[in-house]
Amino acid sequence: MPTLLIQLYGPMQSWRLGPRLERRPTQPLPTKSGVVGLLAAALGRPRGSRIEDLAALRMGVRVDRPGVLETDYQVVRNVIQAKGRGLKNAQTWRGYLADAAFLVGLEGERRLLEELARALKTPQFVPYLGQKGFLPAAPLYRGLRLQLGLEEALASEPIIVRAREAEEVDVYVEDPEGELLLPDAPEEALAEIGMPRALGVRAVRRYRITAHPAEEEPA
């Protein structure tokens, strides 16, 4: 099957799971639920829309730059307490990845991937890197590899950030026999605002490859 390549690179990214509590850590790599939400936004699908077609795509992530884990401490004043018991100040600790770069591959039917490629070039809604306000620093669309499956496409693509030498990088691909179980499988429809998400578990295989820098263009 063909593979759509997306590059997720920006000053800040945050790929969270679970409810919005005081402490909101980020995952170390893009979640499938987050990537599917990004695709749905590019297509212009509103909240509540069905997304089974996007969730069925087989996803892989190559970690070209893992980034640095940071924490943003915030205080929100005059928050209404449960059952209207007055106001209080709320503290939150929000985790994010600074200066990370990921190459994401999505394997599936050609027609859907071509539709996604067009949407990523001219998205209907503003795309974010996991959290509102975290904008990408480079175009999301990397390319459509019609003759390459997921593993081959991730292995053959040059490093998406500037590099002088080849580097050993981690790759995570969906595999029913994978040794890692990640609780980030997308729900059947986009969650409404204020409603909890119902995420499932998917199996992922982790391995390492050598990624090569892009060839420099002649001066």
N, C-alpha and C positions, 0 to 999 in steps of 0.2 A: 504493500500500500504506500501511497505518497505521504510525505511528511511536510508539515508547515513549521517553519522555524520562527521563533519570537525571541528578541533580546530584551531582557529586563535589567536595565542599568540606570542608576540614578543616585543622587546624594543620599537619599533615605528610602528604605523599603521596610514594610512591616507586614508579616504574614501570620495573622493571629488565628487561634482556635478558641472555642469556648465562649462563655458569657462575658459581658462587659463588667468586670469586677474592678477592684482597686488596682490590682496588679495584672497587667496585660502583656505578657511576654510574647515575643515574636518567635516563629519557627526559624530554623537556620537556612531554609530554602523555600521557594515559593510553594504554597499549598495548591492542590488541584482545585479546591473550592474557590480559592482566590483567583486563579488563572481563568477558570470557567466564568466567574463573575466579570472579569476584565473583558473576556470575549463577548459576553452578553451585552455589556455596556457598549462595546464597539459596534455591535449589530443594532443597537437601539432598543433592545428588549426591556420593557418596564418591569418593575418588581411584581412578582406573582406569575411571571411568564414561565412556561415549561422549558426545561433545559436538558431533557434526556439526550438529545442529539449531541450536545456539547460534552455532557458527562461521559458519553460512550467513547469519546476519543481516547486513544492510549497516549499517555503523557510520559515524557522523560525530561530530566533537568540535568544540565552540565554546569558545574560550579566553576566558572572561570575566575571569579574572585569572591571568596566567602564574605568579605566585608568585616566590619568591626561591630560587635554588639554594644549598643549604647542604650541608656535609659533616660527618658524624658519625665521629669517630676513636675506635676501640675497640681494646683489647688483651685478648686471651683467653689466660689462663695455662694452662700444662700441657696443651697439645694433643698428642695422640699423632701422631707423624710417620709418614710412609708406611713400610710394611713393618715397623712396630713398632720403629723405631730409637730409641725413647726419647721424651722430652717436650720441648716447646719452647713459647715464647710466640709467639702469632700476632697480627699487626697487620691491621686492616681499616679502609678508608676508604669509608664508605657515604653515597652521595648521596641527597638528598631535596629535595622542593619544599616550601617553607614558605608557608602562607597562599595557596595556589592554589585556583582555582575553575573547574571545567569543566562544561559542559552536554553530555551525551552523548546522541545519538539513535540508536535501533536500529530499522531498518525491516524488516518481515517479515510473516509470516502472522498474522492477528488472533488466532487461538486461542492460539498460542504467546506472543504479547505479553501477552495477558490473563493467562495463567498466570504469566508473569514479573512482571507488575504486582502480583498477589496475593502472590507470594513476596517481593518487595522490601518490601512493607508488613509482613510477618511472616516474616523470613528464618529458615531452619532452622539455619544456621551463622552465626556472627558475621561480618559483612562488614568487610573492611579496604580501605583505599585503597592497594592495591598491595603492602603489606607488613604482616605480622602486628603488631598493636599500633597501627597508624595508623588510628584510628577516625574516621568521618565526623562532622562537627559539625552536620549537618542531615540530615533524612530523604533517603534515596537516591531514592525515587520522586518524580518531578516531574509526571508525567501521561501519559495515553495519548491521542494525537491520531489519532482514527480516520479523519479526512478529510484529513489532511496527510501528504505524503511527507516524506522525510528532510530535504531542503533547506528546504522550506517550514516545517517544524516548528522547525528550528534558527533560521530567520530571524525567526519571529513571536514566539518566547518572550522575555519580559522578562529583563533581566540578573538572574542568580540571586544576586548580592550587592548590598548597598545601593549605589546610585549616584544622583547628582543630575542628571547629564546623559547624553545618548546618547553611546556610545563606539564607535570603530572596533575590531573584534575579528577575530581570525583564525579561520577555519573549515577543518577538514580532513575530507573525505568520501571514502569508498571509490568509486573510479571506475576501470574497466579501462583507460581512457586517461589516467589521472592521471600527472603528471610526477614524483611522489615515490614511491620504493619503500621501504617500511618492513618490516623483518624481524621482524614481530610477529604474523603470522598464526597462529592457534591450531592445535595438534596435534589429532589425531582423538579422543584420550581424555585425561582429566586425568592428569598425570604422577604416579607413585607417589613417596612420600617418598624422597629420596636419588637419584632417577633423573634424568638430564638431560632437558631438554625439546627437542623437535624442532620448531622454529618455521619457518614458511614466509615468503614475501615477498608483500605485497599492494600494489597501486597505489592512491595517494591523490591527490586534487586539493585544492590549497590556494587559498583566496580570502579576501577581506575583505568584511565587511558592517557595517552600522550596527545595533548592538543598543541598545534603549531601556530606560530604567529602569522598574520596576513603578510603576503608579499608586498614589499614597498613599491609604489609606483615610481617609474623613472622620472628624474627631475627634468 
